[in-house]
Amino acid sequence: MKPNIHPEYLEVEAHCACGAKWMTKSTSKDLHLDVCSSCHPFFTGRQKLLDTEGRITRFTKKFGAQTVEKAKTAATAVKATKAKTAKKPS
């Protein structure tokens, strides 16, 4: 291997969002994680919603919390417009 081209491999403390800390090795100086084995649903057996980016909130803001009634009304309106356009002679 060539000298002086590889990053320095340091012993760092990793921090999880749940508060767990442990020592590991990495090329970065600090390591912050969203999920670790202490809080991941696979290891804990509990279901946990991981919405770190706010995607669910953004989706509901953009499209709104549509009810089943609104969806049925929209579907009947679409069917009615399709039926009207299909009956028109060209």
N, C-alpha and C positions, 0 to 999 in steps of 0.2 A: 504494500500500500504506500501511496505517496505521503510524505510527511506534510503537515500543516494545511491540509485541505479538508479534513474531517471535523465535524463539530465536536465540541467538548461534551462528554457524557457525564452528567452530574447526578448526584443523589439528591432528590427533591422530595418535598412533602406534598402529597396530593390531597386536595380538599374537595369533598362532595357537597352538593347543595343540602343534603340531609344533616350535615355536620360531622360526618365520619372523616377521619384523617389517617393516612398511612404513608410510609416511606417507600419510594420507588426510584427508578432511574429514568432519566429523560434528557433530551437535548435542550428543552426549554427550562427556564428557571423556576416558573411557578405553573402548577397544574390545577385547574379548577374544572370539576366535572358536574354534570347535571344529575347523573344516575350512577350508582355504584352497586356492588353486590349486597350491600346492607339495605338498600331501598328499592332495588329492581324487583318488579312483580314476579319474575321467574324464580328468583331466589327466596322471596318472602312468602309467596303464595297468596298475597293480597293484591287486589286490583287497585291500581293507582293511575289517575289521569295525568298524563304528561303533556301539558299544553305550554311548552316553554316559549313558543313564538306567538302565542295569542291567536292561533289560526282559527280556533272554534269561535272565538269572540269576533274576529274579523269576518268570518263567514256569516254569522248570524246578523251582524250589522249590515253587511252587503245585501243579503237576500232576505233578511227578516225571519222571524220564527213563523213560518207558514203553517197554518192548521190544515187538517184534512179537508175541512169544508171549503177553504180557499182553493185548494188543489182541485177538488171536484168541480167547483164553479169555473175555474180556468180551463179544465179539460172539456167541459160542456161548451164553453165559448169557442174553443178551438174547433171542436167537432161541427158546431153550427156554421162557422165561417168556411170550413172545408166543404160542407154540404152546399152552401150558397155558391161558392166558386165552381163546384162540380156541375151544378144545374145550368149555369150560363152557357148558351151556345157560342161557339167561336166563329 
